[in-house]
Structure formats: structure tokens, C-alpha cells
Amino acid sequence: MSDFIPFVQELLEGLGSVSARPMFGGHGLYHEGLMFAIVMNQQLYLKVDEQNRPDFEALGLTPFTYPMKGREVALSYWLAPDSIFDEPAEAVRWAWSAWDAALRGHVAKAQARERAKARLKKRPAPTRSVG
């Protein structure tokens, strides 16, 4: 693990416990079981959704991308603003925004699973003919 991960964890102390897990050549950063950020190539990317995306766009920040099958794929993790590395309070504010986006995504997925289960329960059971 590079020195950057412990630096980011210390920077985000105001968020609470932040753990790092290796993933695909980088690390996922987790708080209370939800991944809210990734570190790739010594850069911090924060979780973005429709609600907090305008904050990132206003600063001209961009999503993390990687090549796949001849094209660039963008993830819902966007580059963190450089200013947060000098201001821990700002870093925590941006991290909470990312964590909230991760939570909203988690809740939406759970609700979609429940709706799918409900649809399956409403289907009539298949009948088998004995013959």
C-alpha cells in the first residue's frame, strides 16, 4: 500500500473509520461498509450520483475511466478536488457527499431487489402435467 492511502485515511478522520481494500490495481475506501471512494494511480475519486454530480461538474472534475473493448468506460467515481488535500474540513464535507451518494445507490439497489422478489411471488406457480 502506498503512503497515499494512510494520508487519505488520516485526512478523512472526521468521517470516522475509513478502511481500504485492494481492488483492480487500486483501493476501495469504505465507511460503515459502503465504498464511497477509490484510489487509483495515487489519485482520489469520490462516489457521484445525480444529486452531487453538479458539485463536481462546477469544478470541471472528471470521472475515473478505463479502457475496455476498444472504448473508455466511465465509473461513477469522479476526481476529488485538489483543495481538499489542504483543508480537512472540506475533505470531510466532500467525503460525506460521496458516502451519501453510495448510500442512496445502496438503498436503490435494495429496493429494486425487493420489487423483483415481489414480482416473482405474484407469478402463478408453473403447473406440471402428469402423464
HUQUI-V510964 format. One record per residue. N is the residue number from 1. RES is the residue in one letter. PHI is phi in whole degrees, 0 to 359 (NA if undefined). Layout:
N&RES&PHI  N&RES&PHI
This chain:
1&M&NA  2&S&286  3&D&291  4&F&293  5&I&298  6&P&300  7&F&298  8&V&294  9&Q&300  10&E&293  11&L&302  12&L&263  13&E&307  14&G&295  15&L&281  16&G&115  17&S&294  18&V&236  19&S&256  20&A&238  21&R&234  22&P&299  23&M&201  24&F&43  25&G&82  26&G&223  27&H&219  28&G&265  29&L&253  30&Y&236  31&H&224  32&E&51  33&G&83  34&L&251  35&M&280  36&F&243  37&A&202  38&I&229  39&V&241  40&M&227  41&N&52  42&Q&62  43&Q&233  44&L&263  45&Y&238  46&L&251  47&K&296  48&V&231  49&D&223  50&E&300  51&Q&285  52&N&258  53&R&304  54&P&304  55&D&297  56&F&287  57&E&297  58&A&299  59&L&263  60&G&73  61&L&281  62&T&231  63&P&283  64&F&289  65&T&233  66&Y&213  67&P&280  68&M&210  69&K&53  70&G&80  71&R&219  72&E&271  73&V&251  74&A&260  75&L&264  76&S&271  77&Y&237  78&W&247  79&L&305  80&A&284  81&P&294  82&D&301  83&S&300  84&I&290  85&F&285  86&D&253  87&E&226  88&P&306  89&A&296  90&E&293  91&A&300  92&V&292  93&R&299  94&W&293  95&A&295  96&W&297  97&S&299  98&A&293  99&W&294  100&D&299  101&A&296  102&A&297  103&L&295  104&R&301  105&G&296  106&H&296  107&V&296  108&A&298  109&K&294  110&A&296  111&Q&295  112&A&296  113&R&297  114&E&295  115&R&296  116&A&295  117&K&298  118&A&297  119&R&296  120&L&296  121&K&292  122&K&281  123&R&292  124&P&291  125&A&292  126&P&295  127&T&262  128&R&244  129&S&268  130&V&261  131&G&207
